[in-house]
Every structure is written in structure tokens, then in C-alpha cells.
Amino acid sequence: MKEDFDKIVKMAVQTKDVNLFGQHCKKLSNKYGVSERTIYLRFTSLFGASPREYVKSQIWPTYAEMVKLILNTNSSQEVKDNLGLPNGMFVGIYDKFFNVSSYSKAKEKILMTAPAKIRKSTTRDDNISLLMSQHLGDGYYDRKRHSLKVSHGIKQAEYLLWKVGLIHDGYNEVSTKVSIHTHAQGHKYVAWYSCKLGKVHFPEDKTEAVSKLTPLGWLLLYLDDGCYGQDMFITTESKLLAVAMQKELETYGIASRVNICGDGPSHNVTMRGGSNTIKFYKNFIEPFSEIIPKCMKYKTEVKI
């Protein structure tokens, strides 16, 4: 009997049909010569829930899965398509998980929630390194206000919230609020403003910030401005900065080359061949692979 139950449950989960068991109950009743009520009682005894509730628990997302899905999508329809739930189960899903009525309100609530602590190390060097990675990467440092602002496209909301969590682990008084904005061109983006930072020196000469990068800082700089083509590379705003990075990478045993990007001042720091790409991965990505957010995983898939 258990094998029959397992087959029906498997089909129900695959088709996301919480009522499928009821369609098979009479057949099982005839097969085993017991009442349909007995079939249901035995199922509940074996699985700890009624067939409908058990199947629902297998296809219903967890809170963490819902958070990740909302942060990595642009609309409620995308959430629905990813979950593949029947309409009856999807209706009211934001209220069930977040006590709000809509996708947009759920996203705002998630972004307003303080991120969880995820760092392995909260040393002073790592704390400074995280700020320097943003000074060199996607952040804008306001020297007058002594504050940092970081913004990303709406699909990288999870990534920004993750970075805020890393920084907040070391600087507990910074804001954790991530807000949604609409650009003049019409597209949405997310932004974080640190408010006034403590006693942290942001060098005017950014080349001085490179030596302050720990492996965790290199990870964020790569996720901000790096990419993986034939080899891993990081794009920088100037040749001087690229050379400083090249020299710092040598202290990890990683060889790279510097080359100009098109006609502008930007330069790439590119790992020299597969072996150095692997070294870069081993030093700066692999140790943190378990905490890297889903939306940035595409940058970390090394082709061997």
C-alpha cells in the first residue's frame, strides 16, 4: 500500500495537483478491500498529514525560497511562473508569507528587513575591505557627508541586500534600508545609503585602497565589476588602478595582464590563462560559494 501512496504523491507533486489522491482513492479501496476512509486514515498515519495537506507541503515554497524568488524577479507573474502553483494556491500568497497584499509591497518589506548575519569573519581588516571594494566598485563615496551609496538594477536586489548585510555585520550603526526607485528613463533600481560612517579612511588615490582588499573584498569587487569570458577579469576605471590590482594579485600568486577597454580610460585586469583563473577562483570565490546570492552565481561558474 505504501508503494501506491508514494507513486500517487510523486505524480501529484510533479503535476502540482493537491486533489490527485482523491481521484485514486476508490481504486485503492477496491484493490485492498477496505473503505476509502481507511485508505485516508492509513495515509495520514504514514505521512503525518492528509493527502491534500502533505502534497501541498511538498510543493509549497519555504519563506527563504519566496524571499529569493521575489528579489530575483520583476513581477508577480514571474513569481507565479517560477512556482507553477495552481491559481487557488497562488491567490493570497503574499499575505500568507509577508502579511501584505501585493508583490511590490512584499518586495519593499523584504528590502526593509535587516539582513541576516552571514559572514565568516568580522575582523577590522575585512570590515574595511568591504567598504574599499565598494569604493573601487559599484559604490559612490560622498567625501563631504562621509557616506557610501550603492545602487543596482532591480534584478540584483538580492545582491545589494546581501552586501548590506555583510557591511552591517562590521558596522552595526549603518542603515540597512534598501529602497526601490524609478530612473528617469523608466526602469526600476534599488539603492542603499549608509548614512555617516565611522572612522574609516577612504583614500582619494584609489590605488591605495587596493592593498586594503582582503579575499572577501576581492570577491565583492569581482561580483561588482568582474566577468568570466575566456578567463576571469575585472574592469577598472583607469590604467593606474588596473596596474595596482595586477601587483596586488601577484601577492596571491596570481598572474594577470592589463589591457585597455575600447577607446575610453577603462582597463581590464585579466587572469593569464586557465590556471590563473582557477587560482583566482580558489582564493576569492570558492571559500565563499555557500553565501553568494543566487543572482550572482552566473559569474562564479568556472569552466574547467
Rosetta silent file (secondary structure, phi, psi, omega in degrees, C-alpha in Angstrom):
SEQUENCE: MKEDFDKIVKMAVQTKDVNLFGQHCKKLSNKYGVSERTIYLRFTSLFGASPREYVKSQIWPTYAEMVKLILNTNSSQEVKDNLGLPNGMFVGIYDKFFNVSSYSKAKEKILMTAPAKIRKSTTRDDNISLLMSQHLGDGYYDRKRHSLKVSHGIKQAEYLLWKVGLIHDGYNEVSTKVSIHTHAQGHKYVAWYSCKLGKVHFPEDKTEAVSKLTPLGWLLLYLDDGCYGQDMFITTESKLLAVAMQKELETYGIASRVNICGDGPSHNVTMRGGSNTIKFYKNFIEPFSEIIPKCMKYKTEVKI
SCORE:     score description
SCORE:     0.000 S_00000001
   1 L     0.000  -41.696 -179.334    0.000    0.000    0.000 S_00000001
   2 H   -58.799  -38.705 -179.813    2.822    2.417    0.870 S_00000001
   3 H   -63.591  -37.554  176.995    4.292    1.987   -2.616 S_00000001
   4 H   -64.954  -43.209  177.639    0.957    3.026   -4.145 S_00000001
   5 H   -58.767  -45.528 -178.139    0.844    6.067   -1.888 S_00000001
   6 H   -61.026  -41.141 -179.673    4.378    7.031   -2.903 S_00000001
   7 H   -64.191  -42.223 -179.241    3.564    6.803   -6.622 S_00000001
   8 H   -67.422  -42.830  178.668    0.474    8.992   -6.278 S_00000001
   9 H   -60.481  -44.136 -179.866    2.328   11.545   -4.168 S_00000001
  10 H   -59.642  -44.466  178.768    5.145   11.691   -6.736 S_00000001
  11 H   -65.175  -40.627 -178.215    2.640   12.300   -9.558 S_00000001
  12 H   -64.853  -40.185  179.118    0.766   14.890   -7.510 S_00000001
  13 H   -68.055  -42.683 -179.725    3.961   16.821   -6.753 S_00000001
  14 H   -62.390  -39.511 -178.330    5.100   16.697  -10.383 S_00000001
  15 H   -93.352   -4.791 -177.851    1.720   17.981  -11.629 S_00000001
  16 L    54.282   45.821 -179.779    1.192   20.215   -8.569 S_00000001
  17 L  -113.357  103.301 -176.389   -2.274   18.741   -8.106 S_00000001
  18 L   -74.837  -10.332 -178.679   -3.272   18.675   -4.424 S_00000001
  19 L  -104.286    6.284 -174.364   -6.500   16.796   -5.231 S_00000001
  20 H   -63.555  -36.631 -177.136   -4.954   13.930   -7.205 S_00000001
  21 H   -58.640  -38.727 -179.013   -5.074   11.434   -4.345 S_00000001
  22 H   -60.402  -29.402  179.703   -8.861   11.679   -4.222 S_00000001
  23 H   -73.634  -18.886 -178.497   -9.051   10.502   -7.839 S_00000001
  24 H  -106.072   -7.578 -172.414   -7.178    7.306   -6.937 S_00000001
  25 H   -62.084  -42.824 -178.695   -8.733    6.577   -3.569 S_00000001
  26 H   -63.272  -38.917  178.314  -11.619    4.403   -4.856 S_00000001
  27 H   -62.197  -42.294  179.058   -9.189    2.246   -6.888 S_00000001
  28 H   -66.867  -36.931  178.738   -7.055    1.698   -3.786 S_00000001
  29 H   -61.091  -44.544  178.627  -10.176    0.911   -1.756 S_00000001
  30 H   -69.594  -39.268 -177.618  -11.154   -1.816   -4.243 S_00000001
  31 H   -62.704  -40.293 -174.874   -7.595   -3.120   -4.568 S_00000001
  32 H  -104.007   -1.243  175.075   -7.118   -3.644   -0.824 S_00000001
  33 L    67.630   34.575  178.217  -10.715   -4.400    0.153 S_00000001
  34 L  -130.245  167.034 -178.520  -11.023   -1.597    2.699 S_00000001
  35 L   -73.952  160.283  177.675  -13.119    1.565    2.883 S_00000001
  36 H   -63.408  -33.539  177.589  -11.971    4.861    1.419 S_00000001
  37 H   -61.234  -40.578  179.291  -11.957    6.276    4.953 S_00000001
  38 H   -64.778  -38.056  177.369   -9.450    3.572    5.941 S_00000001
  39 H   -59.093  -46.453  179.696   -7.254    4.500    2.960 S_00000001
  40 H   -64.826  -41.006  179.932   -7.177    8.104    4.159 S_00000001
  41 H   -62.838  -42.252 -179.499   -6.518    7.087    7.767 S_00000001
  42 H   -67.445  -39.528  177.755   -3.576    4.879    6.761 S_00000001
  43 H   -60.613  -47.314 -178.835   -2.111    7.619    4.566 S_00000001
  44 H   -61.885  -37.984  178.244   -2.324   10.106    7.430 S_00000001
  45 H   -64.522  -38.707 -177.763   -0.705    7.621    9.801 S_00000001
  46 H   -77.008  -38.381 -171.861    2.194    7.056    7.392 S_00000001
  47 H  -107.477   -7.985  176.923    2.777   10.658    6.273 S_00000001
  48 L    78.002    9.632  178.772    1.621   12.648    9.266 S_00000001
  49 L  -162.105  162.534  176.309   -0.908   14.666    7.261 S_00000001
  50 L   -65.613  159.686  179.416   -3.873   14.201    4.948 S_00000001
  51 H   -53.348  -44.307 -178.969   -3.039   13.557    1.263 S_00000001
  52 H   -62.799  -48.267 -177.518   -4.010   17.123    0.311 S_00000001
  53 H   -68.058  -36.184 -179.762   -2.001   18.759    3.093 S_00000001
  54 H   -67.632  -46.130  178.855    1.033   16.522    2.534 S_00000001
  55 H   -62.423  -40.820  178.753    1.169   17.204   -1.210 S_00000001
  56 H   -59.984  -40.895 -179.701    0.701   20.900   -0.515 S_00000001
  57 H   -65.852  -26.658 -178.869    3.661   20.862    1.887 S_00000001
  58 H   -80.955  -25.663 -178.296    5.840   19.304   -0.820 S_00000001
  59 H  -106.450  -10.285 -179.536    5.042   21.916   -3.481 S_00000001
  60 L   -78.159  130.325 -179.063    4.640   24.951   -1.215 S_00000001
  61 L   -68.716  156.526  172.939    7.759   27.166   -1.172 S_00000001
  62 L   -81.582  168.440  177.661    9.607   27.935    2.047 S_00000001
  63 H   -60.127  -44.887 -178.840    9.860   31.505    3.343 S_00000001
  64 H   -61.706  -39.255  178.965   13.523   31.657    2.262 S_00000001
  65 H   -65.996  -39.066  178.601   12.616   30.441   -1.244 S_00000001
  66 H   -65.129  -41.678  179.203    9.895   33.076   -1.541 S_00000001
  67 H   -60.164  -49.117 -179.145   12.311   35.824   -0.466 S_00000001
  68 H   -61.890  -41.105 -177.769   14.907   34.763   -3.050 S_00000001
  69 H   -65.834  -43.159  179.989   12.290   34.455   -5.777 S_00000001
  70 H   -66.072  -39.481 -179.433   10.822   37.902   -5.142 S_00000001
  71 H   -71.798  -18.976 -177.557   14.261   39.516   -5.027 S_00000001
  72 L  -108.891   17.035  178.545   15.255   37.885   -8.318 S_00000001
  73 L  -129.905  170.400 -179.427   12.126   38.715  -10.334 S_00000001
  74 L  -109.521  -13.516 -174.624   10.434   41.791  -11.751 S_00000001
  75 L  -154.569  163.957  176.841    6.763   40.909  -11.390 S_00000001
  76 H   -63.577  -34.412  179.210    4.185   38.760   -9.672 S_00000001
  77 H   -62.771  -38.161  177.163    3.680   36.885  -12.937 S_00000001
  78 H   -63.689  -40.599  177.696    7.343   35.845  -12.896 S_00000001
  79 H   -61.183  -47.756 -178.958    6.902   34.538   -9.342 S_00000001
  80 H   -60.660  -43.356 -179.773    3.800   32.602  -10.398 S_00000001
  81 H   -64.039  -39.388  179.904    5.536   31.139  -13.462 S_00000001
  82 H   -68.531  -39.033 -178.324    8.525   30.025  -11.374 S_00000001
  83 H   -76.707  -36.956 -179.245    6.389   28.399   -8.693 S_00000001
  84 L    66.198   24.924 -178.382    3.938   26.773  -11.090 S_00000001
  85 L   -78.417  151.153  173.034    1.273   26.637   -8.381 S_00000001
  86 L   -61.001  153.661 -178.294   -2.436   26.251   -9.179 S_00000001
  87 H   -54.466  -40.549 -177.999   -4.351   29.543   -9.118 S_00000001
  88 H   -61.354  -32.658  178.990   -6.173   28.527   -5.960 S_00000001
  89 H   -84.249  -28.028 -176.641   -2.894   28.124   -4.080 S_00000001
  90 H   -78.296  -31.432 -179.453   -1.266   31.239   -5.500 S_00000001
  91 L   -59.258  127.610  178.109   -4.093   33.607   -4.547 S_00000001
  92 L    79.203   12.600 -174.629   -3.193   35.398   -1.320 S_00000001
  93 H   -65.617  -33.725 -179.351    0.366   34.032   -1.251 S_00000001
  94 H   -71.113  -32.098  176.728    1.918   37.401   -0.335 S_00000001
  95 H   -69.159  -40.149 -178.887   -0.450   37.760    2.593 S_00000001
  96 H   -64.290  -40.444 -176.153    0.399   34.251    3.828 S_00000001
  97 H   -90.214  -36.870 -169.833    4.159   34.849    3.764 S_00000001
  98 H  -126.401    0.993 -179.379    4.540   38.589    4.355 S_00000001
  99 L    59.814   34.758  175.326    1.175   39.901    5.596 S_00000001
 100 L  -132.412  167.686 -171.419    0.870   42.225    2.599 S_00000001
 101 L   -96.107  -13.528 -172.788   -1.448   42.217   -0.393 S_00000001
 102 L  -142.220  166.151  177.718    0.858   42.507   -3.400 S_00000001
 103 H   -59.941  -47.261 -176.732    4.180   41.595   -4.961 S_00000001
 104 H   -63.331  -39.677  179.379    5.508   45.167   -4.821 S_00000001
 105 H   -69.730  -34.646  177.042    4.653   45.533   -1.135 S_00000001
 106 H   -64.698  -41.860 -179.846    6.245   42.165   -0.374 S_00000001
 107 H   -64.384  -43.524  178.911    9.441   43.270   -2.123 S_00000001
 108 H   -62.007  -41.092 -179.007    9.515   46.551   -0.217 S_00000001
 109 H   -65.407  -41.127  178.920    9.005   44.732    3.088 S_00000001
 110 H   -62.137  -44.993 -177.687   11.841   42.301    2.354 S_00000001
 111 H   -68.863  -21.102  178.397   14.192   45.147    1.445 S_00000001
 112 H   -87.097  -10.374 -177.391   13.299   46.964    4.663 S_00000001
 113 L   -83.593  135.296  178.488   14.125   43.902    6.780 S_00000001
 114 L   -60.424  127.581 -178.889   17.571   43.779    8.375 S_00000001
 115 L   -66.550  153.593 -178.824   19.635   41.140    6.518 S_00000001
 116 L   -73.267  154.114  176.960   20.785   38.030    8.337 S_00000001
 117 L   -74.063  127.307 -175.418   24.351   37.689    9.620 S_00000001
 118 L  -133.849   -5.093 -174.244   26.286   35.582    7.126 S_00000001
 119 L   -77.050  144.057  173.966   29.977   36.485    7.428 S_00000001
 120 L   -77.152  -36.947 -175.202   32.633   34.010    8.495 S_00000001
 121 L  -129.525  137.626  175.380   34.941   36.772    9.721 S_00000001
 122 L  -122.817   39.588  177.195   34.251   40.215   11.195 S_00000001
 123 L   -68.217  158.978  178.971   37.843   41.346   11.596 S_00000001
 124 H   -60.051  -38.793  179.821   38.621   45.038   11.244 S_00000001
 125 H   -62.770  -41.836  177.768   40.581   44.300    8.054 S_00000001
 126 H   -66.827  -39.221  179.095   37.577   42.559    6.499 S_00000001
 127 H   -58.814  -47.955  179.927   35.286   45.383    7.593 S_00000001
 128 H   -65.897  -40.566 -178.894   37.489   47.981    5.874 S_00000001
 129 H   -57.733  -40.545  179.809   37.963   45.715    2.857 S_00000001
 130 H   -61.752  -42.562  178.797   34.212   45.583    2.221 S_00000001
 131 H   -67.342  -40.108  179.150   33.999   49.373    2.130 S_00000001
 132 H   -65.640  -34.551  178.743   37.064   49.604   -0.107 S_00000001
 133 H   -61.910  -34.815  178.949   35.539   47.063   -2.516 S_00000001
 134 H   -80.168  -32.097  174.647   32.587   49.416   -2.962 S_00000001
 135 H   -61.312  -36.936  179.357   34.861   52.464   -3.185 S_00000001
 136 H   -87.822  -24.990 -174.018   36.591   50.688   -6.073 S_00000001
 137 L  -102.751 -119.616 -171.307   33.466   49.011   -7.438 S_00000001
 138 L   -87.223    0.174 -178.020   29.807   49.970   -7.686 S_00000001
 139 E   -88.579  161.166  173.726   29.653   52.342   -4.730 S_00000001
 140 E  -122.693  119.610  179.707   29.843   56.122   -4.650 S_00000001
 141 E   -93.966  122.686  177.044   31.666   57.672   -1.714 S_00000001
 142 E   -94.110  104.346 -174.541   30.467   61.141   -0.706 S_00000001
 143 L   -66.884  -32.680 -179.519   33.513   62.733    0.902 S_00000001
 144 L   -67.387  -43.999 -177.989   31.547   65.705    2.243 S_00000001
 145 L   -92.008   -5.910 -177.031   28.971   63.549    4.035 S_00000001
 146 L    49.992   55.546 -177.284   31.428   60.704    4.717 S_00000001
 147 E  -141.968  163.744 -176.237   28.862   58.214    3.460 S_00000001
 148 E  -122.819  136.675  175.747   28.555   55.488    0.876 S_00000001
 149 E  -124.581  134.187  179.726   25.793   54.939   -1.671 S_00000001
 150 E  -131.925  134.455  177.963   25.396   51.752   -3.700 S_00000001
 151 E  -135.672  152.274  179.221   22.772   51.047   -6.340 S_00000001
 152 E  -145.664  163.056  174.148   21.937   48.129   -8.622 S_00000001
 153 E   -61.811  157.411 -173.841   19.297   47.114  -11.138 S_00000001
 154 H   -58.191  -30.840 -179.320   16.076   45.734   -9.689 S_00000001
 155 H   -75.355   -8.806  176.849   17.046   42.137  -10.536 S_00000001
 156 H  -106.211   24.422  179.423   20.107   42.486   -8.313 S_00000001
 157 H   -60.139  -40.119  179.336   18.076   43.446   -5.248 S_00000001
 158 H   -62.276  -39.881 -179.627   19.123   40.224   -3.526 S_00000001
 159 H   -64.806  -44.712  179.899   22.770   41.035   -4.210 S_00000001
 160 H   -64.671  -43.461  179.280   22.518   44.546   -2.785 S_00000001
 161 H   -61.959  -36.475  178.028   20.689   43.326    0.324 S_00000001
 162 H   -65.093  -44.615  179.163   23.408   40.682    0.756 S_00000001
 163 H   -63.563  -40.663  178.529   26.174   43.301    0.519 S_00000001
 164 H   -60.800  -39.866  177.899   24.385   45.500    3.046 S_00000001
 165 H   -62.768  -41.499  178.672   24.247   42.514    5.390 S_00000001
 166 H   -62.801  -44.863 -179.299   27.982   41.924    5.045 S_00000001
 167 H   -67.537  -41.930 -178.112   28.768   45.570    5.755 S_00000001
 168 H   -64.418  -29.406  176.480   26.305   45.795    8.644 S_00000001
 169 H   -58.346  -31.302 -178.466   27.982   42.807   10.336 S_00000001
 170 H  -100.075  -25.646 -179.081   31.046   45.007   10.772 S_00000001
 171 L  -127.478   84.624 -170.488   29.431   48.431   11.099 S_00000001
 172 L   -66.686  -12.785 -178.106   26.278   47.882   13.156 S_00000001
 173 L   -94.722   -5.149  178.612   25.206   51.526   13.091 S_00000001
 174 L   -73.168  155.915  178.832   24.906   51.838    9.302 S_00000001
 175 L   -66.735  148.329  173.976   21.447   51.811    7.777 S_00000001
 176 L  -111.704    7.229 -177.066   20.081   48.506    6.474 S_00000001
 177 L   -76.498  122.953  173.023   17.324   50.130    4.438 S_00000001
 178 E  -111.146  126.705 -175.168   17.326   49.276    0.741 S_00000001
 179 E  -116.058  155.102  179.697   14.829   51.322   -1.274 S_00000001
 180 E  -100.765  134.369 -179.124   13.267   50.960   -4.714 S_00000001
 181 E  -132.270  161.710  175.134   13.449   53.869   -7.166 S_00000001
 182 E  -114.738  122.651 -179.937   12.393   54.591  -10.739 S_00000001
 183 L   -69.647  157.208  178.123   15.036   56.038  -13.058 S_00000001
 184 L   -57.281  -28.348  179.560   14.225   58.992  -15.313 S_00000001
 185 L   -81.459   -4.335  173.867   14.471   56.546  -18.224 S_00000001
 186 L   107.568  -19.669 -177.988   11.696   54.455  -16.694 S_00000001
 187 L   -85.131  153.783 -179.594   13.498   51.400  -15.309 S_00000001
 188 E   -92.060  150.812  175.876   13.497   50.499  -11.616 S_00000001
 189 E  -148.170  164.519  178.479   16.568   50.124   -9.445 S_00000001
 190 E  -114.273  147.921 -177.081   17.444   49.548   -5.794 S_00000001
 191 E  -141.475  151.249  176.608   19.703   51.751   -3.698 S_00000001
 192 E  -131.876  135.891  178.363   21.329   51.775   -0.258 S_00000001
 193 E  -122.196  123.943 -171.691   22.663   54.784    1.610 S_00000001
 194 L   -71.868  -23.350 -163.142   24.953   54.100    4.553 S_00000001
 195 L    67.686 -176.222 -172.540   24.425   57.399    6.439 S_00000001
 196 L   -65.269  129.388 -179.934   27.546   58.780    8.105 S_00000001
 197 L   -86.705  164.080  179.212   30.290   56.201    8.541 S_00000001
 198 L   -77.938 -149.047 -175.677   32.639   55.944   11.493 S_00000001
 199 L   -80.902   77.317  177.818   36.394   56.422   11.476 S_00000001
 200 L  -123.569  128.404 -179.238   37.139   54.902    8.096 S_00000001
 201 L   -93.359  121.635  174.706   39.637   56.484    5.713 S_00000001
 202 L  -102.505  104.493 -176.606   38.695   56.405    2.031 S_00000001
 203 L   -61.744  135.194  176.442   41.902   57.269    0.140 S_00000001
 204 L   -64.009  -37.654  173.869   41.499   59.891   -2.568 S_00000001
 205 L   -84.758  104.241 -173.528   44.043   57.947   -4.591 S_00000001
 206 L   -62.888  -20.530  178.931   42.076   54.754   -5.175 S_00000001
 207 H   -62.020  -26.689  178.597   45.235   52.767   -5.889 S_00000001
 208 H   -71.904  -21.321 -179.936   45.884   52.946   -2.128 S_00000001
 209 H   -77.207  -23.126 -175.879   42.591   51.170   -1.491 S_00000001
 210 H   -61.077  -42.244 -178.325   43.654   48.095   -3.477 S_00000001
 211 L   -69.084  -11.905  179.382   46.114   46.890   -0.817 S_00000001
 212 L   -88.968   -2.258  179.687   43.301   47.046    1.744 S_00000001
 213 L   -77.105  125.045  169.667   41.323   44.334   -0.066 S_00000001
 214 L   -92.198  175.287  177.081   41.088   41.001    1.749 S_00000001
 215 H   -52.787  -37.905  178.317   39.805   37.901   -0.119 S_00000001
 216 H   -64.725  -38.479  177.361   36.238   38.890    0.828 S_00000001
 217 H   -66.017  -40.042  177.052   36.794   42.352   -0.644 S_00000001
 218 H   -62.368  -37.281  177.735   38.170   40.854   -3.862 S_00000001
 219 H   -58.762  -49.760 -177.895   35.014   38.709   -4.102 S_00000001
 220 H   -65.927  -38.636  178.560   32.747   41.760   -3.961 S_00000001
 221 H   -62.635  -40.901  178.270   34.904   43.726   -6.387 S_00000001
 222 H   -65.610  -44.532 -179.915   34.749   40.825   -8.852 S_00000001
 223 H   -64.512  -32.544  177.302   30.969   40.438   -8.450 S_00000001
 224 H   -71.222  -55.027 -167.660   30.574   44.194   -8.991 S_00000001
 225 H  -122.286    8.273 -178.488   32.905   44.752  -11.931 S_00000001
 226 E  -100.074  169.928  178.579   34.171   41.341  -12.982 S_00000001
 227 E  -157.579  165.970  179.615   33.120   38.896  -15.641 S_00000001
 228 E  -125.065  103.028  174.121   34.065   35.487  -16.980 S_00000001
 229 L  -101.561 -116.811  172.874   34.813   35.263  -20.684 S_00000001
 230 L   -68.969  -38.381  174.590   37.696   33.070  -21.782 S_00000001
 231 L  -133.332  164.657  176.788   39.316   33.998  -18.455 S_00000001
 232 E   -73.189  142.723  177.051   38.112   35.893  -15.395 S_00000001
 233 E  -149.187  160.235  176.144   38.683   39.649  -15.482 S_00000001
 234 E  -124.454  133.046  177.974   37.824   42.820  -13.580 S_00000001
 235 E   -93.559  132.605 -179.205   37.134   46.146  -15.303 S_00000001
 236 E  -122.893  167.887 -174.078   38.610   49.245  -13.656 S_00000001
 237 L   -84.354  -11.281 -178.396   38.314   52.977  -14.297 S_00000001
 238 L  -155.943  161.881  178.131   41.987   53.643  -15.106 S_00000001
 239 H   -66.740  -38.753  179.938   45.274   52.038  -16.085 S_00000001
 240 H   -59.439  -42.694  179.977   46.893   53.096  -12.787 S_00000001
 241 H   -68.657  -38.873  178.697   44.209   51.288  -10.822 S_00000001
 242 H   -63.114  -42.379  179.309   44.475   48.224  -13.054 S_00000001
 243 H   -65.500  -39.409  177.957   48.248   48.038  -12.538 S_00000001
 244 H   -61.634  -40.153  177.869   47.802   48.369   -8.762 S_00000001
 245 H   -67.272  -41.517  178.909   45.375   45.424   -8.848 S_00000001
 246 H   -57.525  -44.948 -179.571   47.744   43.429  -11.023 S_00000001
 247 H   -67.369  -38.313  179.703   50.554   43.900   -8.473 S_00000001
 248 H   -67.753  -38.261  178.197   48.295   43.030   -5.538 S_00000001
 249 H   -63.152  -31.820  178.287   47.141   39.827   -7.255 S_00000001
 250 H   -60.928  -29.304  179.631   50.790   38.805   -7.614 S_00000001
 251 L   -71.121  -11.415  174.044   50.983   38.644   -3.786 S_00000001
 252 L  -100.189    1.121 -177.077   48.431   35.792   -4.025 S_00000001
 253 L    81.194   21.386 -177.776   50.487   34.039   -6.713 S_00000001
 254 L  -109.314  121.997  178.913   48.049   35.085   -9.435 S_00000001
 255 L   -94.018  137.882 -179.935   49.421   36.383  -12.748 S_00000001
 256 E  -141.890  169.949  175.916   47.310   38.785  -14.815 S_00000001
 257 E  -126.788  154.406 -179.548   47.612   41.180  -17.729 S_00000001
 258 E  -111.793  129.294  177.377   46.339   44.737  -18.147 S_00000001
 259 E  -142.738  150.038 -175.728   44.641   45.853  -21.345 S_00000001
 260 E   -76.038  148.621  176.522   42.600   48.880  -22.376 S_00000001
 261 L  -100.306  108.525  177.172   38.829   48.689  -22.967 S_00000001
 262 L    57.604 -135.631 -176.927   37.918   50.263  -26.303 S_00000001
 263 L   -99.920   -5.112 -174.193   38.707   53.973  -26.631 S_00000001
 264 L   -88.318 -175.416 -179.989   37.972   55.006  -23.037 S_00000001
 265 L   -78.267  -15.578 -176.712   40.102   55.209  -19.897 S_00000001
 266 L   -64.789  144.908  177.611   38.779   51.892  -18.522 S_00000001
 267 E  -131.620  152.585  175.052   41.143   48.922  -18.349 S_00000001
 268 E  -102.250  142.373  168.578   40.708   45.216  -17.713 S_00000001
 269 E  -107.546  106.608 -172.698   42.769   43.138  -15.309 S_00000001
 270 E  -111.024  131.784  178.284   42.569   39.689  -16.899 S_00000001
 271 E   -64.793  138.783 -176.410   43.854   36.456  -15.367 S_00000001
 272 L   -81.258   90.653  175.395   46.582   34.899  -17.518 S_00000001
 273 H    80.310  174.360 -175.516   45.029   31.684  -18.777 S_00000001
 274 H   -60.045  -37.727 -176.385   43.013   28.932  -17.152 S_00000001
 275 H   -65.848  -37.713  179.146   45.466   28.143  -14.361 S_00000001
 276 H   -77.943  -29.226  172.338   45.388   31.709  -13.035 S_00000001
 277 H   -63.510  -41.598  177.909   41.622   31.897  -13.417 S_00000001
 278 H   -63.919  -40.507  177.694   41.454   28.769  -11.228 S_00000001
 279 H   -62.051  -42.571  178.107   43.783   30.419   -8.688 S_00000001
 280 H   -59.947  -45.589  179.815   41.543   33.494   -8.643 S_00000001
 281 H   -61.416  -45.459 -177.099   38.523   31.241   -8.114 S_00000001
 282 H   -65.751  -33.999 -177.343   40.226   29.249   -5.340 S_00000001
 283 H   -82.877  -38.890 -167.251   41.330   32.371   -3.459 S_00000001
 284 H  -118.082  -14.163 -176.489   38.347   34.663   -3.800 S_00000001
 285 L  -115.580  -53.660 -176.268   35.221   32.732   -4.818 S_00000001
 286 H   -54.462  -42.094 -178.652   35.276   29.122   -3.650 S_00000001
 287 H   -62.865  -18.017 -176.870   35.727   29.959    0.081 S_00000001
 288 H  -117.049   12.399 -172.198   32.503   31.997   -0.035 S_00000001
 289 L   -58.894  -30.955 -176.772   30.490   29.925   -2.534 S_00000001
 290 L   -71.691  -20.714 -176.405   27.880   28.918    0.047 S_00000001
 291 L  -108.405   -5.001 -179.490   26.860   32.521    0.771 S_00000001
 292 L   -67.544  129.070 -177.613   26.984   34.060   -2.719 S_00000001
 293 L   -65.168  152.556 -175.173   23.440   35.096   -3.720 S_00000001
 294 H   -54.100  -41.458 -174.224   21.653   33.245   -6.477 S_00000001
 295 H   -67.877  -12.482 -179.789   21.523   36.193   -8.882 S_00000001
 296 H  -109.447    1.053 -177.809   25.348   36.369   -8.980 S_00000001
 297 H   -59.963  -29.292 -177.602   26.088   32.655   -9.328 S_00000001
 298 H   -62.434  -22.979  179.134   26.485   33.021  -13.099 S_00000001
 299 H   -82.903   -7.390 -172.198   29.738   34.917  -12.518 S_00000001
 300 L  -114.124    6.391 -177.865   31.222   32.095  -10.460 S_00000001
 301 L   -87.571   96.923 -176.991   30.774   29.061  -12.704 S_00000001
 302 L   -77.552  131.559  178.533   34.343   28.174  -13.678 S_00000001
 303 L   -94.051  112.932 -179.189   34.697   26.231  -16.922 S_00000001
 304 L  -105.976    0.000    0.000   37.370   23.578  -16.489 S_00000001
